[in-house]
Amino acid sequence: MRWFKSSYSSGGQECVEVAFLDEAVGVRDSKSPGGPELVFGVREWGVFAAAVAGGRFDSPGANSGA
């Protein structure tokens, strides 16, 4: 299994990694690669990724510089 860290992480320590499997997507904390992993179905991952891209989980004021 090959894990990928977001290109947005720029070496930061607060990141997650994902692994694309045949019929699922694994997610883990990059600081604890031997720790627990979450596994999502491909469809559920697609819904989640679309929500993230659409700003569904943004904190109020996160991009305002405040």
All heavy atoms as TSV, in Angstrom:
chain	resi	resn	atom	element	x	y	z
A	1	MET	N	N	0.855	-1.166	0.000
A	1	MET	CA	C	0.000	0.000	0.000
A	1	MET	C	C	0.908	1.238	0.000
A	1	MET	O	O	1.865	1.314	0.752
A	1	MET	CB	C	-0.882	-0.053	1.246
A	1	MET	CG	C	-1.785	1.108	1.388
A	1	MET	SD	S	-2.898	1.068	2.836
A	1	MET	CE	C	-3.150	-0.622	3.210
A	2	ARG	N	N	0.587	2.199	-0.835
A	2	ARG	CA	C	1.373	3.430	-0.917
A	2	ARG	C	C	0.554	4.597	-0.360
A	2	ARG	O	O	-0.553	4.865	-0.817
A	2	ARG	CB	C	1.767	3.707	-2.364
A	2	ARG	CG	C	2.629	4.930	-2.459
A	2	ARG	CD	C	3.256	5.101	-3.797
A	2	ARG	NE	N	3.873	6.421	-3.796
A	2	ARG	CZ	C	4.419	6.981	-4.825
A	2	ARG	NH1	N	4.450	6.350	-5.955
A	2	ARG	NH2	N	4.936	8.168	-4.735
A	3	TRP	N	N	1.142	5.293	0.613
A	3	TRP	CA	C	0.484	6.424	1.258
A	3	TRP	C	C	0.944	7.731	0.637
A	3	TRP	O	O	2.107	7.877	0.281
A	3	TRP	CB	C	0.799	6.431	2.750
A	3	TRP	CG	C	0.168	5.276	3.462
A	3	TRP	CD1	C	0.735	4.063	3.704
A	3	TRP	CD2	C	-1.141	5.216	4.001
A	3	TRP	NE1	N	-0.141	3.256	4.366
A	3	TRP	CE2	C	-1.306	3.936	4.565
A	3	TRP	CE3	C	-2.195	6.117	4.077
A	3	TRP	CZ2	C	-2.490	3.544	5.191
A	3	TRP	CZ3	C	-3.365	5.721	4.701
A	3	TRP	CH2	C	-3.507	4.449	5.249
A	4	PHE	N	N	0.024	8.689	0.527
A	4	PHE	CA	C	0.312	9.998	-0.052
A	4	PHE	C	C	-0.061	11.092	0.937
A	4	PHE	O	O	-1.106	11.023	1.566
A	4	PHE	CB	C	-0.516	10.223	-1.331
A	4	PHE	CG	C	-0.217	9.243	-2.418
A	4	PHE	CD1	C	-0.913	8.045	-2.495
A	4	PHE	CD2	C	0.750	9.517	-3.370
A	4	PHE	CE1	C	-0.652	7.133	-3.498
A	4	PHE	CE2	C	1.024	8.614	-4.373
A	4	PHE	CZ	C	0.322	7.423	-4.437
A	5	LYS	N	N	0.782	12.109	1.040
A	5	LYS	CA	C	0.478	13.280	1.861
A	5	LYS	C	C	0.090	14.407	0.912
A	5	LYS	O	O	0.637	14.536	-0.179
A	5	LYS	CB	C	1.709	13.683	2.670
A	5	LYS	CG	C	1.398	14.732	3.731
A	5	LYS	CD	C	2.641	15.225	4.466
A	5	LYS	CE	C	3.380	14.133	5.168
A	5	LYS	NZ	N	4.482	14.646	5.996
A	6	SER	N	N	-0.812	15.247	1.339
A	6	SER	CA	C	-1.266	16.360	0.526
A	6	SER	C	C	-0.114	17.272	0.125
A	6	SER	O	O	0.769	17.556	0.926
A	6	SER	CB	C	-2.306	17.176	1.295
A	6	SER	OG	O	-2.584	18.382	0.615
A	7	SER	N	N	-0.149	17.753	-1.096
A	7	SER	CA	C	0.851	18.717	-1.550
A	7	SER	C	C	0.696	20.043	-0.828
A	7	SER	O	O	1.608	20.860	-0.796
A	7	SER	CB	C	0.744	18.930	-3.059
A	7	SER	OG	O	-0.537	19.422	-3.389
A	8	TYR	N	N	-0.455	20.274	-0.194
A	8	TYR	CA	C	-0.694	21.495	0.573
A	8	TYR	C	C	-0.010	21.457	1.944
A	8	TYR	O	O	0.036	22.448	2.639
A	8	TYR	CB	C	-2.193	21.734	0.771
A	8	TYR	CG	C	-2.899	22.124	-0.497
A	8	TYR	CD1	C	-3.626	21.203	-1.219
A	8	TYR	CD2	C	-2.816	23.432	-0.979
A	8	TYR	CE1	C	-4.270	21.561	-2.392
A	8	TYR	CE2	C	-3.454	23.793	-2.148
A	8	TYR	CZ	C	-4.185	22.855	-2.851
A	8	TYR	OH	O	-4.818	23.214	-4.000
A	9	SER	N	N	0.488	20.298	2.350
A	9	SER	CA	C	1.053	20.169	3.684
A	9	SER	C	C	2.368	20.920	3.833
A	9	SER	O	O	2.732	21.302	4.929
A	9	SER	CB	C	1.266	18.705	4.040
A	9	SER	OG	O	2.298	18.154	3.245
A	10	SER	N	N	3.094	21.133	2.778
A	10	SER	CA	C	4.377	21.848	2.754
A	10	SER	C	C	5.266	21.478	3.934
A	10	SER	O	O	5.870	22.318	4.564
A	10	SER	CB	C	4.162	23.370	2.698
A	10	SER	OG	O	3.566	23.836	3.896
A	11	GLY	N	N	5.338	20.194	4.226
A	11	GLY	CA	C	6.210	19.717	5.286
A	11	GLY	C	C	5.653	19.900	6.682
A	11	GLY	O	O	6.334	19.624	7.660
A	12	GLY	N	N	4.418	20.375	6.799
A	12	GLY	CA	C	3.812	20.590	8.112
A	12	GLY	C	C	3.604	19.291	8.860
A	12	GLY	O	O	3.612	18.205	8.292
A	13	GLN	N	N	3.406	19.398	10.148
A	13	GLN	CA	C	3.236	18.221	10.991
A	13	GLN	C	C	1.783	17.832	11.221
A	13	GLN	O	O	1.521	16.785	11.769
A	13	GLN	CB	C	3.927	18.469	12.338
A	13	GLN	CG	C	5.420	18.643	12.211
A	13	GLN	CD	C	6.101	17.394	11.664
A	13	GLN	OE1	O	5.816	16.290	12.099
A	13	GLN	NE2	N	6.968	17.556	10.687
A	14	GLU	N	N	0.847	18.672	10.851
A	14	GLU	CA	C	-0.559	18.382	11.099
A	14	GLU	C	C	-1.244	17.944	9.808
A	14	GLU	O	O	-2.059	18.656	9.247
A	14	GLU	CB	C	-1.242	19.602	11.699
A	14	GLU	CG	C	-0.651	19.990	13.030
A	14	GLU	CD	C	-1.291	21.218	13.619
A	14	GLU	OE1	O	-2.367	21.628	13.159
A	14	GLU	OE2	O	-0.709	21.766	14.554
A	15	CYS	N	N	-0.879	16.775	9.344
A	15	CYS	CA	C	-1.371	16.299	8.055
A	15	CYS	C	C	-1.947	14.900	8.172
A	15	CYS	O	O	-1.655	14.162	9.099
A	15	CYS	CB	C	-0.237	16.258	7.040
A	15	CYS	SG	S	0.546	17.842	6.779
A	16	VAL	N	N	-2.732	14.558	7.200
A	16	VAL	CA	C	-3.182	13.186	7.047
A	16	VAL	C	C	-2.586	12.643	5.758
A	16	VAL	O	O	-2.175	13.392	4.876
A	16	VAL	CB	C	-4.726	13.067	7.011
A	16	VAL	CG1	C	-5.334	13.505	8.333
A	16	VAL	CG2	C	-5.315	13.835	5.869
A	17	GLU	N	N	-2.533	11.341	5.679
A	17	GLU	CA	C	-2.089	10.666	4.465
A	17	GLU	C	C	-3.226	9.782	3.984
A	17	GLU	O	O	-4.031	9.307	4.795
A	17	GLU	CB	C	-0.858	9.797	4.759
A	17	GLU	CG	C	0.347	10.593	5.182
A	17	GLU	CD	C	1.518	9.728	5.573
A	17	GLU	OE1	O	1.321	8.681	6.214
A	17	GLU	OE2	O	2.648	10.103	5.238
A	18	VAL	N	N	-3.291	9.573	2.686
A	18	VAL	CA	C	-4.306	8.696	2.114
A	18	VAL	C	C	-3.638	7.623	1.277
A	18	VAL	O	O	-2.540	7.810	0.740
A	18	VAL	CB	C	-5.342	9.467	1.252
A	18	VAL	CG1	C	-6.119	10.452	2.095
A	18	VAL	CG2	C	-4.691	10.161	0.090
A	19	ALA	N	N	-4.302	6.489	1.190
A	19	ALA	CA	C	-3.860	5.383	0.341
A	19	ALA	C	C	-5.060	4.936	-0.477
A	19	ALA	O	O	-6.134	4.671	0.083
A	19	ALA	CB	C	-3.323	4.230	1.178
A	20	PHE	N	N	-4.895	4.872	-1.778
A	20	PHE	CA	C	-5.985	4.454	-2.656
A	20	PHE	C	C	-5.888	2.951	-2.888
A	20	PHE	O	O	-4.911	2.465	-3.446
A	20	PHE	CB	C	-5.923	5.234	-3.972
A	20	PHE	CG	C	-6.105	6.718	-3.752
A	20	PHE	CD1	C	-5.020	7.568	-3.736
A	20	PHE	CD2	C	-7.365	7.241	-3.520
A	20	PHE	CE1	C	-5.178	8.931	-3.508
A	20	PHE	CE2	C	-7.542	8.602	-3.294
A	20	PHE	CZ	C	-6.441	9.444	-3.288
A	21	LEU	N	N	-6.904	2.235	-2.429
A	21	LEU	CA	C	-6.972	0.790	-2.551
A	21	LEU	C	C	-7.909	0.438	-3.694
A	21	LEU	O	O	-8.515	1.325	-4.295
A	21	LEU	CB	C	-7.454	0.195	-1.229
A	21	LEU	CG	C	-6.719	0.726	0.010
A	21	LEU	CD1	C	-7.429	0.276	1.280
A	21	LEU	CD2	C	-5.282	0.290	-0.005
A	22	ASP	N	N	-8.064	-0.832	-3.983
A	22	ASP	CA	C	-8.940	-1.235	-5.093
A	22	ASP	C	C	-10.369	-0.721	-4.921
A	22	ASP	O	O	-10.942	-0.169	-5.842
A	22	ASP	CB	C	-8.955	-2.754	-5.244
A	22	ASP	CG	C	-7.647	-3.284	-5.801
A	22	ASP	OD1	O	-6.910	-2.512	-6.442
A	22	ASP	OD2	O	-7.351	-4.474	-5.576
A	23	GLU	N	N	-10.951	-0.928	-3.759
A	23	GLU	CA	C	-12.345	-0.543	-3.551
A	23	GLU	C	C	-12.536	0.293	-2.295
A	23	GLU	O	O	-13.627	0.324	-1.720
A	23	GLU	CB	C	-13.219	-1.789	-3.490
A	23	GLU	CG	C	-13.220	-2.543	-4.805
A	23	GLU	CD	C	-14.187	-3.704	-4.809
A	23	GLU	OE1	O	-15.171	-3.671	-4.055
A	23	GLU	OE2	O	-13.950	-4.641	-5.580
A	24	ALA	N	N	-11.470	0.963	-1.868
A	24	ALA	CA	C	-11.550	1.767	-0.651
A	24	ALA	C	C	-10.425	2.801	-0.650
A	24	ALA	O	O	-9.532	2.771	-1.498
A	24	ALA	CB	C	-11.440	0.875	0.578
A	25	VAL	N	N	-10.505	3.710	0.331
A	25	VAL	CA	C	-9.468	4.715	0.536
A	25	VAL	C	C	-9.111	4.690	2.011
A	25	VAL	O	O	-9.994	4.797	2.873
A	25	VAL	CB	C	-9.952	6.122	0.132
A	25	VAL	CG1	C	-8.887	7.162	0.411
A	25	VAL	CG2	C	-10.330	6.150	-1.351
A	26	GLY	N	N	-7.812	4.527	2.302
A	26	GLY	CA	C	-7.346	4.541	3.681
A	26	GLY	C	C	-6.884	5.938	4.061
A	26	GLY	O	O	-6.365	6.672	3.229
A	27	VAL	N	N	-7.067	6.290	5.339
A	27	VAL	CA	C	-6.650	7.594	5.855
A	27	VAL	C	C	-5.947	7.357	7.188
A	27	VAL	O	O	-6.419	6.566	8.012
A	27	VAL	CB	C	-7.859	8.528	6.076
A	27	VAL	CG1	C	-7.414	9.888	6.598
A	27	VAL	CG2	C	-8.664	8.691	4.800
A	28	ARG	N	N	-4.811	8.042	7.398
A	28	ARG	CA	C	-4.101	7.928	8.672
A	28	ARG	C	C	-3.418	9.245	9.011
A	28	ARG	O	O	-3.240	10.113	8.155
A	28	ARG	CB	C	-3.068	6.809	8.633
A	28	ARG	CG	C	-1.881	7.105	7.730
A	28	ARG	CD	C	-0.894	5.976	7.721
A	28	ARG	NE	N	0.270	6.319	6.901
A	28	ARG	CZ	C	1.234	5.481	6.608
A	28	ARG	NH1	N	1.193	4.229	7.051
A	28	ARG	NH2	N	2.255	5.864	5.866
A	29	ASP	N	N	-3.020	9.392	10.245
A	29	ASP	CA	C	-2.300	10.567	10.727
A	29	ASP	C	C	-0.842	10.435	10.312
A	29	ASP	O	O	-0.189	9.437	10.630
A	29	ASP	CB	C	-2.417	10.638	12.248
A	29	ASP	CG	C	-1.807	11.876	12.849
A	29	ASP	OD1	O	-0.995	12.550	12.188
A	29	ASP	OD2	O	-2.132	12.178	14.006
A	30	SER	N	N	-0.295	11.427	9.632
A	30	SER	CA	C	1.078	11.340	9.154
A	30	SER	C	C	2.089	11.304	10.293
A	30	SER	O	O	3.200	10.817	10.122
A	30	SER	CB	C	1.403	12.503	8.208
A	30	SER	OG	O	1.327	13.734	8.902
A	31	LYS	N	N	1.718	11.812	11.470
A	31	LYS	CA	C	2.625	11.783	12.617
A	31	LYS	C	C	2.687	10.402	13.258
A	31	LYS	O	O	3.580	10.126	14.046
A	31	LYS	CB	C	2.182	12.799	13.680
A	31	LYS	CG	C	2.254	14.246	13.245
A	31	LYS	CD	C	1.872	15.211	14.364
A	31	LYS	CE	C	0.547	14.968	15.003
A	31	LYS	NZ	N	-0.653	15.236	14.266
A	32	SER	N	N	1.740	9.549	12.942
A	32	SER	CA	C	1.657	8.231	13.563
A	32	SER	C	C	1.373	7.162	12.511
A	32	SER	O	O	0.311	6.537	12.509
A	32	SER	CB	C	0.549	8.243	14.623
A	32	SER	OG	O	0.483	7.018	15.279
A	33	PRO	N	N	2.329	6.926	11.599
A	33	PRO	CA	C	2.069	5.989	10.502
A	33	PRO	C	C	1.789	4.553	10.950
A	33	PRO	O	O	1.170	3.802	10.221
A	33	PRO	CB	C	3.325	6.062	9.645
A	33	PRO	CG	C	4.353	6.719	10.486
A	33	PRO	CD	C	3.645	7.527	11.508
A	34	GLY	N	N	2.200	4.191	12.153
A	34	GLY	CA	C	1.908	2.853	12.656
A	34	GLY	C	C	0.632	2.797	13.465
A	34	GLY	O	O	0.242	1.741	13.961
A	35	GLY	N	N	-0.032	3.934	13.599
A	35	GLY	CA	C	-1.253	4.024	14.404
A	35	GLY	C	C	-2.485	3.585	13.640
A	35	GLY	O	O	-2.390	2.972	12.574
A	36	PRO	N	N	-3.649	3.923	14.165
A	36	PRO	CA	C	-4.903	3.494	13.534
A	36	PRO	C	C	-5.123	4.133	12.162
A	36	PRO	O	O	-4.596	5.207	11.875
A	36	PRO	CB	C	-5.974	3.963	14.517
A	36	PRO	CG	C	-5.325	4.975	15.378
A	36	PRO	CD	C	-3.857	4.717	15.354
A	37	GLU	N	N	-5.870	3.431	11.347
A	37	GLU	CA	C	-6.228	3.899	10.011
A	37	GLU	C	C	-7.745	3.843	9.868
A	37	GLU	O	O	-8.386	2.965	10.421
A	37	GLU	CB	C	-5.597	3.004	8.946
A	37	GLU	CG	C	-4.092	2.936	9.038
A	37	GLU	CD	C	-3.502	1.791	8.228
A	37	GLU	OE1	O	-4.258	1.050	7.564
A	37	GLU	OE2	O	-2.276	1.622	8.285
A	38	LEU	N	N	-8.281	4.788	9.143
A	38	LEU	CA	C	-9.695	4.764	8.782
A	38	LEU	C	C	-9.790	4.287	7.349
A	38	LEU	O	O	-8.923	4.590	6.530
A	38	LEU	CB	C	-10.305	6.162	8.898
A	38	LEU	CG	C	-10.284	6.803	10.275
A	38	LEU	CD1	C	-10.763	8.256	10.175
A	38	LEU	CD2	C	-11.166	6.028	11.233
A	39	VAL	N	N	-10.843	3.567	7.029
A	39	VAL	CA	C	-11.044	3.090	5.659
A	39	VAL	C	C	-12.444	3.490	5.213
A	39	VAL	O	O	-13.427	3.244	5.904
A	39	VAL	CB	C	-10.871	1.558	5.562
A	39	VAL	CG1	C	-11.109	1.092	4.139
A	39	VAL	CG2	C	-9.478	1.150	6.029
A	40	PHE	N	N	-12.511	4.152	4.058
A	40	PHE	CA	C	-13.768	4.617	3.490
A	40	PHE	C	C	-14.001	3.939	2.148
A	40	PHE	O	O	-13.054	3.702	1.393
A	40	PHE	CB	C	-13.723	6.132	3.259
A	40	PHE	CG	C	-13.559	6.920	4.526
A	40	PHE	CD1	C	-12.299	7.281	4.968
A	40	PHE	CD2	C	-14.662	7.298	5.265
A	40	PHE	CE1	C	-12.135	8.008	6.141
A	40	PHE	CE2	C	-14.515	8.021	6.440
A	40	PHE	CZ	C	-13.244	8.373	6.873
A	41	GLY	N	N	-15.258	3.692	1.831
A	41	GLY	CA	C	-15.591	3.211	0.501
A	41	GLY	C	C	-15.298	4.303	-0.520
A	41	GLY	O	O	-15.256	5.489	-0.185
A	42	VAL	N	N	-15.074	3.921	-1.751
A	42	VAL	CA	C	-14.740	4.888	-2.803
A	42	VAL	C	C	-15.838	5.940	-2.951
A	42	VAL	O	O	-15.551	7.131	-3.084
A	42	VAL	CB	C	-14.481	4.155	-4.141
A	42	VAL	CG1	C	-14.286	5.137	-5.272
A	42	VAL	CG2	C	-13.268	3.246	-4.012
A	43	ARG	N	N	-17.086	5.524	-2.911
A	43	ARG	CA	C	-18.194	6.475	-3.051
A	43	ARG	C	C	-18.212	7.476	-1.896
A	43	ARG	O	O	-18.370	8.680	-2.103
A	43	ARG	CB	C	-19.511	5.716	-3.117
A	43	ARG	CG	C	-20.696	6.625	-3.297
A	43	ARG	CD	C	-21.953	5.812	-3.514
A	43	ARG	NE	N	-23.082	6.716	-3.668
A	43	ARG	CZ	C	-24.247	6.517	-3.103
A	43	ARG	NH1	N	-24.474	5.448	-2.376
A	43	ARG	NH2	N	-25.222	7.377	-3.293
A	44	GLU	N	N	-18.067	6.982	-0.669
A	44	GLU	CA	C	-18.058	7.865	0.498
A	44	GLU	C	C	-16.888	8.838	0.446
A	44	GLU	O	O	-17.024	10.010	0.793
A	44	GLU	CB	C	-18.003	7.044	1.796
A	44	GLU	CG	C	-19.275	6.305	2.100
A	44	GLU	CD	C	-19.420	4.994	1.346
A	44	GLU	OE1	O	-18.463	4.568	0.646
A	44	GLU	OE2	O	-20.496	4.385	1.435
A	45	TRP	N	N	-15.724	8.354	0.012
A	45	TRP	CA	C	-14.556	9.231	-0.110
A	45	TRP	C	C	-14.819	10.325	-1.137
A	45	TRP	O	O	-14.462	11.479	-0.939
A	45	TRP	CB	C	-13.314	8.438	-0.485
A	45	TRP	CG	C	-12.119	9.325	-0.625
A	45	TRP	CD1	C	-11.541	9.750	-1.789
A	45	TRP	CD2	C	-11.378	9.946	0.426
A	45	TRP	NE1	N	-10.478	10.578	-1.507
A	45	TRP	CE2	C	-10.357	10.719	-0.167
A	45	TRP	CE3	C	-11.481	9.909	1.821
A	45	TRP	CZ2	C	-9.451	11.448	0.591
A	45	TRP	CZ3	C	-10.570	10.633	2.562
A	45	TRP	CH2	C	-9.571	11.403	1.938
A	46	GLY	N	N	-15.457	9.985	-2.242
A	46	GLY	CA	C	-15.777	10.975	-3.268
A	46	GLY	C	C	-16.697	12.067	-2.753
A	46	GLY	O	O	-16.502	13.254	-3.028
A	47	VAL	N	N	-17.694	11.674	-1.968
A	47	VAL	CA	C	-18.614	12.650	-1.376
A	47	VAL	C	C	-17.860	13.550	-0.401
A	47	VAL	O	O	-18.015	14.775	-0.410
A	47	VAL	CB	C	-19.795	11.934	-0.672
A	47	VAL	CG1	C	-20.620	12.909	0.140
A	47	VAL	CG2	C	-20.654	11.209	-1.695
A	48	PHE	N	N	-17.019	12.956	0.432
A	48	PHE	CA	C	-16.228	13.733	1.387
A	48	PHE	C	C	-15.279	14.700	0.675
A	48	PHE	O	O	-15.210	15.884	1.010
A	48	PHE	CB	C	-15.433	12.787	2.288
A	48	PHE	CG	C	-14.440	13.486	3.164
A	48	PHE	CD1	C	-14.857	14.240	4.240
A	48	PHE	CD2	C	-13.084	13.391	2.899
A	48	PHE	CE1	C	-13.933	14.899	5.052
A	48	PHE	CE2	C	-12.155	14.040	3.696
A	48	PHE	CZ	C	-12.586	14.794	4.785
A	49	ALA	N	N	-14.547	14.208	-0.325
A	49	ALA	CA	C	-13.597	15.051	-1.050
A	49	ALA	C	C	-14.305	16.216	-1.748
A	49	ALA	O	O	-13.804	17.344	-1.760
A	49	ALA	CB	C	-12.816	14.215	-2.064
A	50	ALA	N	N	-15.480	15.969	-2.303
A	50	ALA	CA	C	-16.238	17.043	-2.950
A	50	ALA	C	C	-16.685	18.084	-1.921
A	50	ALA	O	O	-16.659	19.291	-2.192
A	50	ALA	CB	C	-17.455	16.469	-3.684
A	51	ALA	N	N	-17.073	17.632	-0.730
A	51	ALA	CA	C	-17.481	18.563	0.320
A	51	ALA	C	C	-16.302	19.416	0.781
A	51	ALA	O	O	-16.441	20.624	0.990
A	51	ALA	CB	C	-18.073	17.799	1.502
A	52	VAL	N	N	-15.134	18.811	0.913
A	52	VAL	CA	C	-13.937	19.568	1.289
A	52	VAL	C	C	-13.612	20.603	0.215
A	52	VAL	O	O	-13.386	21.776	0.513
A	52	VAL	CB	C	-12.729	18.635	1.520
A	52	VAL	CG1	C	-11.436	19.429	1.657
A	52	VAL	CG2	C	-12.948	17.761	2.742
A	53	ALA	N	N	-13.619	20.181	-1.034
A	53	ALA	CA	C	-13.311	21.094	-2.142
A	53	ALA	C	C	-14.326	22.232	-2.216
A	53	ALA	O	O	-13.986	23.358	-2.600
A	53	ALA	CB	C	-13.277	20.331	-3.465
A	54	GLY	N	N	-15.557	21.968	-1.811
A	54	GLY	CA	C	-16.602	22.981	-1.836
A	54	GLY	C	C	-16.620	23.881	-0.609
A	54	GLY	O	O	-17.482	24.741	-0.488
A	55	GLY	N	N	-15.681	23.670	0.322
A	55	GLY	CA	C	-15.590	24.521	1.501
A	55	GLY	C	C	-16.515	24.144	2.636
A	55	GLY	O	O	-16.672	24.886	3.595
A	56	ARG	N	N	-17.129	22.968	2.559
A	56	ARG	CA	C	-18.106	22.536	3.567
A	56	ARG	C	C	-17.537	22.518	4.986
A	56	ARG	O	O	-18.240	22.770	5.948
A	56	ARG	CB	C	-18.622	21.148	3.187
A	56	ARG	CG	C	-19.505	20.466	4.196
A	56	ARG	CD	C	-20.908	21.062	4.184
A	56	ARG	NE	N	-21.817	20.278	4.973
A	56	ARG	CZ	C	-22.022	20.471	6.279
A	56	ARG	NH1	N	-21.378	21.399	6.921
A	56	ARG	NH2	N	-22.887	19.722	6.937
A	57	PHE	N	N	-16.252	22.249	5.150
A	57	PHE	CA	C	-15.653	22.102	6.476
A	57	PHE	C	C	-14.736	23.264	6.852
A	57	PHE	O	O	-14.029	23.200	7.853
A	57	PHE	CB	C	-14.889	20.782	6.556
A	57	PHE	CG	C	-15.753	19.592	6.243
A	57	PHE	CD1	C	-15.586	18.904	5.061
A	57	PHE	CD2	C	-16.739	19.187	7.119
A	57	PHE	CE1	C	-16.378	17.811	4.756
A	57	PHE	CE2	C	-17.547	18.109	6.824
A	57	PHE	CZ	C	-17.375	17.408	5.642
A	58	ASP	N	N	-14.756	24.342	6.065
A	58	ASP	CA	C	-13.923	25.497	6.383
A	58	ASP	C	C	-14.412	26.150	7.671
A	58	ASP	O	O	-15.617	26.262	7.909
A	58	ASP	CB	C	-13.970	26.537	5.264
A	58	ASP	CG	C	-13.268	26.072	3.999
A	58	ASP	OD1	O	-12.631	25.003	4.039
A	58	ASP	OD2	O	-13.371	26.775	2.979
A	59	SER	N	N	-13.469	26.614	8.479
A	59	SER	CA	C	-13.819	27.357	9.685
A	59	SER	C	C	-14.193	28.772	9.294
A	59	SER	O	O	-13.573	29.347	8.415
A	59	SER	CB	C	-12.644	27.403	10.643
A	59	SER	OG	O	-12.291	26.109	11.065
A	60	PRO	N	N	-15.168	29.355	9.960
A	60	PRO	CA	C	-15.502	30.761	9.657
A	60	PRO	C	C	-14.276	31.641	9.873
A	60	PRO	O	O	-13.589	31.553	10.873
A	60	PRO	CB	C	-16.588	31.090	10.687
A	60	PRO	CG	C	-17.165	29.775	11.087
A	60	PRO	CD	C	-16.028	28.793	10.988
A	61	GLY	N	N	-13.968	32.464	8.888
A	61	GLY	CA	C	-12.819	33.366	8.975
A	61	GLY	C	C	-11.478	32.729	8.721
A	61	GLY	O	O	-10.443	33.369	8.836
A	62	ALA	N	N	-11.456	31.440	8.344
A	62	ALA	CA	C	-10.186	30.724	8.170
A	62	ALA	C	C	-9.333	31.362	7.077
A	62	ALA	O	O	-8.112	31.365	7.162
A	62	ALA	CB	C	-10.430	29.258	7.849
A	63	ASN	N	N	-9.941	31.897	6.044
A	63	ASN	CA	C	-9.182	32.464	4.933
A	63	ASN	C	C	-9.193	33.989	4.938
A	63	ASN	O	O	-8.754	34.616	4.006
A	63	ASN	CB	C	-9.743	31.953	3.602
A	63	ASN	CG	C	-9.544	30.469	3.466
A	63	ASN	OD1	O	-8.501	29.946	3.826
A	63	ASN	ND2	N	-10.548	29.786	2.950
A	64	SER	N	N	-9.696	34.577	6.023
A	64	SER	CA	C	-9.801	36.043	6.059
A	64	SER	C	C	-8.573	36.725	6.640
A	64	SER	O	O	-8.496	37.930	6.683
A	64	SER	CB	C	-11.027	36.444	6.874
A	64	SER	OG	O	-10.822	36.113	8.239
A	65	GLY	N	N	-7.615	35.917	7.142
A	65	GLY	CA	C	-6.427	36.489	7.747
A	65	GLY	C	C	-6.643	36.901	9.182
A	65	GLY	O	O	-5.782	37.495	9.809
A	66	ALA	N	N	-7.815	36.585	9.718
A	66	ALA	CA	C	-8.123	36.970	11.117
A	66	ALA	C	C	-7.593	35.956	12.085
A	66	ALA	O	O	-7.382	34.847	11.817
A	66	ALA	CB	C	-9.631	37.104	11.294
